[in-house]
């Protein structure tokens, strides 16, 4: 676990601004009739126009610049010729590398008019993430983040995916420590200023079990119920965390 210097944090902030701006573009472009492949093309062009590189493209052989996970797809959905339909939800996960440093974030968007449960899934996933982020201050423990996410999610009737977790981030896209979205409070390493984390709850409308499709990437809920995904890159702060990808 590598603590970052002020100079290094400054570069991650710049990378984070690219991610935040791109997600605004994705929100505008993600609408009925648009394919997830088209979103990917727009994203790659945007990232390169900002003198950055897509963090995901080629990562362990991943073929695209974004992950676009529709409805029951949890994470790592590969962009394709599938068009988004009115009533779908889509989780868009993006990462960029800028001057050797990474930032990573995800949002789940409602496409057109979605049903009440999908709307609530999106809202609760976002709020669970925010509650986890609020715990990322010096002196707390890593699992305080996990417990904040799990307790809020389950109190609202949603389940927390166990197999995929948040992570440290910096010179590499994925660094130590892992940041689970479930667990008892007051466990794990103490948080200190200069730690950089990607906090990313994945909540399911049904059970938490997931499986990977034959493409080797796309993770789906086993029961076919919908899944929400939100993520921010944050810096652990002395009195409050800093969200880098906002």
FENDAFEN-V782166 format. One record per residue. N is the residue number from 0. RES is the residue in one letter. PSI is psi in whole degrees, 0 to 359 (NA if undefined). D_FIRST is the distance of its C-alpha to the first C-alpha in Angstrom with 2 decimals. Layout:
BEGIN
n:N res:RES psi:PSI d_first:D_FIRST
n:N res:RES psi:PSI d_first:D_FIRST
END
This chain:
BEGIN
n:0 res:X psi:114 d_first:0.00
n:1 res:X psi:122 d_first:3.78
n:2 res:X psi:140 d_first:6.58
n:3 res:X psi:147 d_first:9.57
n:4 res:X psi:169 d_first:13.03
n:5 res:X psi:323 d_first:16.15
n:6 res:X psi:318 d_first:17.41
n:7 res:X psi:319 d_first:14.49
n:8 res:X psi:324 d_first:14.76
n:9 res:X psi:320 d_first:18.47
n:10 res:X psi:319 d_first:18.21
n:11 res:X psi:325 d_first:16.15
n:12 res:X psi:318 d_first:18.94
n:13 res:X psi:317 d_first:21.51
n:14 res:X psi:320 d_first:20.06
n:15 res:X psi:324 d_first:19.96
n:16 res:X psi:325 d_first:23.60
n:17 res:X psi:314 d_first:24.59
n:18 res:X psi:313 d_first:23.14
n:19 res:X psi:317 d_first:24.91
n:20 res:X psi:321 d_first:28.12
n:21 res:X psi:319 d_first:28.07
n:22 res:X psi:329 d_first:27.80
n:23 res:X psi:318 d_first:30.83
n:24 res:X psi:315 d_first:32.66
n:25 res:X psi:319 d_first:31.77
n:26 res:X psi:321 d_first:33.13
n:27 res:X psi:322 d_first:36.34
n:28 res:X psi:336 d_first:36.78
n:29 res:X psi:97 d_first:36.02
n:30 res:X psi:167 d_first:39.55
n:31 res:X psi:136 d_first:42.21
n:32 res:X psi:342 d_first:43.30
n:33 res:X psi:136 d_first:40.24
n:34 res:X psi:154 d_first:38.52
n:35 res:X psi:333 d_first:34.78
n:36 res:X psi:321 d_first:35.26
n:37 res:X psi:319 d_first:36.74
n:38 res:X psi:319 d_first:33.74
n:39 res:X psi:318 d_first:31.57
n:40 res:X psi:316 d_first:33.93
n:41 res:X psi:317 d_first:33.89
n:42 res:X psi:314 d_first:30.09
n:43 res:X psi:317 d_first:29.74
n:44 res:X psi:319 d_first:32.47
n:45 res:X psi:312 d_first:30.91
n:46 res:X psi:314 d_first:27.45
n:47 res:X psi:330 d_first:29.17
n:48 res:X psi:339 d_first:31.52
n:49 res:X psi:17 d_first:28.63
n:50 res:X psi:30 d_first:27.64
n:51 res:X psi:174 d_first:24.52
n:52 res:X psi:146 d_first:23.90
n:53 res:X psi:123 d_first:23.61
n:54 res:X psi:331 d_first:20.09
n:55 res:X psi:332 d_first:21.55
n:56 res:X psi:119 d_first:24.61
n:57 res:X psi:355 d_first:24.45
n:58 res:X psi:113 d_first:20.96
n:59 res:X psi:30 d_first:21.74
n:60 res:X psi:9 d_first:25.31
n:61 res:X psi:134 d_first:25.28
n:62 res:X psi:359 d_first:28.56
n:63 res:X psi:175 d_first:28.19
n:64 res:X psi:338 d_first:26.45
n:65 res:X psi:164 d_first:26.12
n:66 res:X psi:133 d_first:26.12
n:67 res:X psi:105 d_first:29.26
n:68 res:X psi:115 d_first:29.67
n:69 res:X psi:130 d_first:33.16
n:70 res:X psi:255 d_first:34.37
n:71 res:X psi:355 d_first:33.43
n:72 res:X psi:130 d_first:30.72
n:73 res:X psi:303 d_first:27.33
n:74 res:X psi:167 d_first:24.93
n:75 res:X psi:24 d_first:25.02
n:76 res:X psi:127 d_first:28.73
n:77 res:X psi:127 d_first:30.01
n:78 res:X psi:142 d_first:32.27
n:79 res:X psi:189 d_first:35.90
n:80 res:X psi:7 d_first:39.51
n:81 res:X psi:124 d_first:39.29
n:82 res:X psi:141 d_first:40.65
n:83 res:X psi:141 d_first:39.35
n:84 res:X psi:154 d_first:42.06
n:85 res:X psi:129 d_first:43.09
n:86 res:X psi:348 d_first:41.43
n:87 res:X psi:162 d_first:38.30
n:88 res:X psi:148 d_first:34.75
n:89 res:X psi:127 d_first:32.11
n:90 res:X psi:120 d_first:28.33
n:91 res:X psi:120 d_first:27.19
n:92 res:X psi:127 d_first:23.55
n:93 res:X psi:147 d_first:22.75
n:94 res:X psi:147 d_first:19.96
n:95 res:X psi:153 d_first:20.40
n:96 res:X psi:125 d_first:19.06
n:97 res:X psi:122 d_first:20.30
n:98 res:X psi:38 d_first:20.16
n:99 res:X psi:3 d_first:17.18
n:100 res:X psi:149 d_first:15.06
n:101 res:X psi:150 d_first:15.07
n:102 res:X psi:153 d_first:16.27
n:103 res:X psi:134 d_first:17.48
n:104 res:X psi:161 d_first:20.01
n:105 res:X psi:152 d_first:22.88
n:106 res:X psi:152 d_first:26.19
n:107 res:X psi:125 d_first:29.04
n:108 res:X psi:142 d_first:32.44
n:109 res:X psi:133 d_first:35.87
n:110 res:X psi:114 d_first:38.42
n:111 res:X psi:223 d_first:41.80
n:112 res:X psi:114 d_first:42.96
n:113 res:X psi:161 d_first:40.79
n:114 res:X psi:167 d_first:41.80
n:115 res:X psi:319 d_first:40.93
n:116 res:X psi:320 d_first:38.43
n:117 res:X psi:319 d_first:36.45
n:118 res:X psi:316 d_first:36.50
n:119 res:X psi:321 d_first:35.28
n:120 res:X psi:315 d_first:32.51
n:121 res:X psi:312 d_first:31.24
n:122 res:X psi:318 d_first:31.58
n:123 res:X psi:322 d_first:29.97
n:124 res:X psi:316 d_first:26.93
n:125 res:X psi:314 d_first:26.44
n:126 res:X psi:323 d_first:26.94
n:127 res:X psi:317 d_first:24.63
n:128 res:X psi:312 d_first:21.82
n:129 res:X psi:323 d_first:22.91
n:130 res:X psi:324 d_first:22.97
n:131 res:X psi:315 d_first:19.42
n:132 res:X psi:321 d_first:18.34
n:133 res:X psi:337 d_first:20.46
n:134 res:X psi:353 d_first:18.34
n:135 res:X psi:66 d_first:15.16
n:136 res:X psi:154 d_first:15.96
n:137 res:X psi:135 d_first:14.82
n:138 res:X psi:336 d_first:15.98
n:139 res:X psi:171 d_first:16.08
n:140 res:X psi:158 d_first:14.26
n:141 res:X psi:318 d_first:12.52
n:142 res:X psi:350 d_first:15.81
n:143 res:X psi:325 d_first:17.86
n:144 res:X psi:312 d_first:16.95
n:145 res:X psi:312 d_first:18.02
n:146 res:X psi:322 d_first:21.18
n:147 res:X psi:319 d_first:22.20
n:148 res:X psi:307 d_first:22.25
n:149 res:X psi:314 d_first:24.02
n:150 res:X psi:321 d_first:26.55
n:151 res:X psi:317 d_first:27.69
n:152 res:X psi:310 d_first:27.95
n:153 res:X psi:328 d_first:29.93
n:154 res:X psi:336 d_first:32.10
n:155 res:X psi:11 d_first:33.18
n:156 res:X psi:14 d_first:34.07
n:157 res:X psi:158 d_first:31.28
n:158 res:X psi:156 d_first:28.99
n:159 res:X psi:125 d_first:25.24
n:160 res:X psi:132 d_first:24.12
n:161 res:X psi:327 d_first:22.15
n:162 res:X psi:340 d_first:21.36
n:163 res:X psi:140 d_first:19.21
n:164 res:X psi:167 d_first:16.26
n:165 res:X psi:183 d_first:14.07
n:166 res:X psi:160 d_first:10.56
n:167 res:X psi:160 d_first:7.64
n:168 res:X psi:152 d_first:9.39
n:169 res:X psi:253 d_first:9.93
n:170 res:X psi:340 d_first:11.13
n:171 res:X psi:154 d_first:11.29
n:172 res:X psi:318 d_first:13.03
n:173 res:X psi:121 d_first:10.94
n:174 res:X psi:170 d_first:7.20
n:175 res:X psi:151 d_first:5.41
n:176 res:X psi:161 d_first:6.51
n:177 res:X psi:146 d_first:10.21
n:178 res:X psi:88 d_first:12.39
n:179 res:X psi:156 d_first:15.87
n:180 res:X psi:18 d_first:18.91
n:181 res:X psi:156 d_first:20.65
n:182 res:X psi:163 d_first:20.39
n:183 res:X psi:150 d_first:21.62
n:184 res:X psi:164 d_first:20.46
n:185 res:X psi:39 d_first:18.80
n:186 res:X psi:165 d_first:16.59
n:187 res:X psi:183 d_first:12.97
n:188 res:X psi:152 d_first:10.27
n:189 res:X psi:141 d_first:11.59
n:190 res:X psi:139 d_first:10.79
n:191 res:X psi:151 d_first:10.73
n:192 res:X psi:137 d_first:12.09
n:193 res:X psi:350 d_first:10.13
n:194 res:X psi:144 d_first:7.70
n:195 res:X psi:126 d_first:9.16
n:196 res:X psi:148 d_first:10.33
n:197 res:X psi:111 d_first:13.30
n:198 res:X psi:122 d_first:15.49
n:199 res:X psi:85 d_first:18.34
n:200 res:X psi:141 d_first:21.03
n:201 res:X psi:114 d_first:23.59
n:202 res:X psi:141 d_first:26.77
n:203 res:X psi:145 d_first:29.91
n:204 res:X psi:334 d_first:33.47
n:205 res:X psi:227 d_first:34.32
n:206 res:X psi:164 d_first:32.46
n:207 res:X psi:352 d_first:28.75
n:208 res:X psi:140 d_first:29.43
n:209 res:X psi:165 d_first:28.72
n:210 res:X psi:162 d_first:29.57
n:211 res:X psi:135 d_first:29.04
n:212 res:X psi:174 d_first:32.13
n:213 res:X psi:339 d_first:33.69
n:214 res:X psi:352 d_first:32.07
n:215 res:X psi:357 d_first:28.85
n:216 res:X psi:306 d_first:26.88
n:217 res:X psi:120 d_first:28.62
n:218 res:X psi:130 d_first:27.62
n:219 res:X psi:159 d_first:30.50
n:220 res:X psi:140 d_first:31.45
n:221 res:X psi:328 d_first:33.58
n:222 res:X psi:2 d_first:36.24
n:223 res:X psi:3 d_first:36.53
n:224 res:X psi:162 d_first:35.72
n:225 res:X psi:160 d_first:33.82
n:226 res:X psi:143 d_first:30.10
n:227 res:X psi:151 d_first:28.30
n:228 res:X psi:123 d_first:24.86
n:229 res:X psi:148 d_first:23.25
n:230 res:X psi:141 d_first:19.85
n:231 res:X psi:148 d_first:18.46
n:232 res:X psi:130 d_first:15.44
n:233 res:X psi:156 d_first:14.72
n:234 res:X psi:131 d_first:13.20
n:235 res:X psi:132 d_first:12.82
n:236 res:X psi:169 d_first:15.80
n:237 res:X psi:316 d_first:17.56
n:238 res:X psi:334 d_first:20.51
n:239 res:X psi:153 d_first:19.96
n:240 res:X psi:158 d_first:17.52
n:241 res:X psi:124 d_first:18.27
n:242 res:X psi:121 d_first:19.03
n:243 res:X psi:334 d_first:18.52
n:244 res:X psi:30 d_first:20.60
n:245 res:X psi:NA d_first:23.64
END
